[in-house]
Amino acid sequence: MVSSTMRLSDTVTSRDMLESDLIDVVQIESHATAFPWSLKNFQDCLKAGHQAWVYCNPAQEIVGFTIVQKVLDEIHLLNICVRQQDQGQGVGKMLLDTIISYAKQRSSVLIVLEVRRSNNRAQALYIQAGFNEMSVRKDYYPAKQGREDAILMGMDLTLLSFFDQNE
Ligand SMILES: CC(C)(COP(=O)(O)OP(=O)(O)OC[C@H]1O[C@@H](n2cnc3c(N)ncnc32)[C@H](O)[C@@H]1OP(=O)(O)O)[C@@H](O)C(=O)NCCC(=O)NCCS
């Protein structure tokens, strides 16, 4: 039980995602988004060797996960999700911090992602972390009615390392 003064993010630990996590991962995403990935999407990511992490609570239940793909000197954020009942407690920010550290360790120059235009919550998370809107992919996603635009967002890590050095 997490005390009222302690956020869930203070108690979680991260590890690499395993094939045996995928049943839980699929379930978490299917409750959290209207257009979840299939089990095969996740299996393909692990088979392809993409980096994936899960965050677990003290009871070792998965509360969030993320998957990235390294493409040359860029990191592409493929998926990030926090269990519905655990959202708003800093886990999303921790997942993003994990990705940013990973990208910096690999001397990547850019982290990119796509987000639905309607996903204000995720956009707020990315903007707060330092991402900027780069462009719009019109009608990129299927939507409940018709299609929906994707906002392409990026974090320029060359600028970040400039600010780190000059702090
Ligand atoms: C987007 C998501 C990963 C955020 O995870 P989270 O654990 O809820 O986020 P955090 O608690 O770390 O919040 C970090 C920041 O996000 C923003 N945020 C979080 N909840 C928000 C809400 N309800 N409304 C607006 N902004 C919100 C805030 O900027 C917040 O910072 P603050 O707590 O300092 O105000 C989570 O909501 C989720 O899994 N959504 C479903 C899947 C999804 O949309 N993935 C993104 C696909 S591109």
The ligand as a Gaussian input file, in Angstrom:
#p B3LYP/6-31G(d) Opt

LIG

0 1
 C        0.170000       9.404000     -21.309000
 C        0.499000       8.558000     -20.085000
 C        1.631000       7.588000     -20.432000
 C        0.960000       9.482000     -18.948000
 O        1.344000       8.690000     -17.833000
 P        1.031000       9.161000     -16.338000
 O        1.711000       8.214000     -15.421000
 O       -0.418000       9.351000     -16.174000
 O        1.756000      10.598000     -16.330000
 P        2.439000      11.303000     -15.074000
 O        1.643000      11.057000     -13.849000
 O        3.884000      10.952000     -15.051000
 O        2.271000      12.819000     -15.487000
 C        3.304000      13.505000     -16.121000
 C        2.747000      14.765000     -16.757000
 O        1.773000      14.422000     -17.741000
 C        0.741000      15.397000     -17.742000
 N       -0.506000      14.801000     -17.281000
 C       -0.678000      13.682000     -16.547000
 N       -1.986000      13.473000     -16.341000
 C       -2.638000      14.482000     -16.963000
 C       -4.019000      14.820000     -17.133000
 N       -4.996000      14.090000     -16.600000
 N       -4.318000      15.911000     -17.866000
 C       -3.328000      16.669000     -18.415000
 N       -2.016000      16.392000     -18.283000
 C       -1.679000      15.321000     -17.571000
 C        1.186000      16.472000     -16.784000
 O        2.004000      17.376000     -17.508000
 C        2.003000      15.676000     -15.804000
 O        2.916000      16.420000     -15.077000
 P        2.550000      16.945000     -13.583000
 O        2.149000      15.728000     -12.789000
 O        3.824000      17.570000     -13.109000
 O        1.404000      17.891000     -13.777000
 C       -0.750000       7.792000     -19.572000
 O       -1.796000       8.714000     -19.387000
 C       -1.218000       6.669000     -20.488000
 O       -0.749000       5.541000     -20.383000
 N       -2.168000       6.954000     -21.411000
 C       -2.700000       5.917000     -22.296000
 C       -1.680000       5.497000     -23.337000
 C       -1.198000       6.691000     -24.140000
 O       -1.948000       7.595000     -24.473000
 N        0.105000       6.655000     -24.489000
 C        0.728000       7.703000     -25.276000
 C        0.644000       7.340000     -26.717000
 S        1.464000       8.582000     -27.731000

